[in-house]
């Protein structure tokens, strides 16, 4: 029980802590050209305008200076956004346009990497996919559920949307789906905390279906793009 209390205290701290200029120290990272300290984890130096493509693959959490402990599924979105914007201030291609084509291309690569890391960690579904991949648990956007209860549930909600004749009916369906998303997200959080990766994978597949229902409800009475 004490350990569970500490865990929830840590989660509250993560979610309520105000963004800071830097949540991790990057002082040990030096420019390979002038040896000045780098302001981020990326090889882009505002001191001598040296920039290069990274040699090694980055961990998205480390790249965006976002803590994994006590639970990598729980993040402070304000801090994540703050770190994302700070990093883009150093690698945005427009800032390197006057430095020549090679450096501009390197900036495009680094800026794209930061964008990919940010968008992956920002959304719960892509975040859990990333976490699972780090634990060698295979999952993809096309994974299907073999849970007959879930499949029946999804079909019933889709049929309710198709037969809905008013915005009021659709709003009720949206409210129901939002509640299911909240429960599923909580289940993922608990599964990740317990390192129950198979349960986390099942709940991730469930979340994918529910997100599809959210998109369908949002676009009512027209089907969402790609849903034919």
C-alpha positions, 0 to 999 in steps of 0.5 A: 500500500505505501508503494502505491501511495508513492506512485500516485503522488509521483503521478500527481507531481508529473501532471501538475509540475509547471514546465521548466526551461530544462528538465534534464541537464544537457551540459555533458553534450558538447558540439563536435566542432567547437566543443561548446555545450549544446542547448539540447540533445541534438547536434545543432550548435548556435555558437559555431553554427555546426549541425549534423545528422545524428549517428545513433537513434534517439529515445523519444523520451530522452530526446524531448527530455520527458521522464519515463519514471514512474510511468512512461504512459503518463506525461505532462503535456505542457512540459512536452510542448514546452520542450518541443518548442524549445528544441525547434528554436534551434533546429527549424530549417528556416534558421539554417537557410543561410548556412548552405544546402547541406546544413539546411538539409540536416536541419530538416532531418532534425526538425522532422525527428523532433516533430515525429517524437513529439507527435508520437508521445503526445497522443495516447495511442501512438505513445502506447505503441511506442512504449510497447515497441521498446519492450519488443511487443509487436503491434501495428495500426492494422492489428485486429481484435479477436475479442468477440465481446469488443467486436460486438460492442464496436459493431453496435455503436457503429450501427447506432451511429448509422441509424442516428437521426439527430445531433442529440442521439449522436451526442449521447453516443459521443459521451458513451465512447468518451467514457469508454476511452477514459476507462481504456486509457486508465487500463493502459496506464495500470498495465504499463505500471505493472509491466503487463505488456500483453494486457497493454497491447490488448487495451491498445487495440481496444483504444484504436477501435474506440478512436475510430468510433470517435472519428465517426461520431465527430464526422456524422452524418458523413463517414470519416476519411478512409471509412468507406 
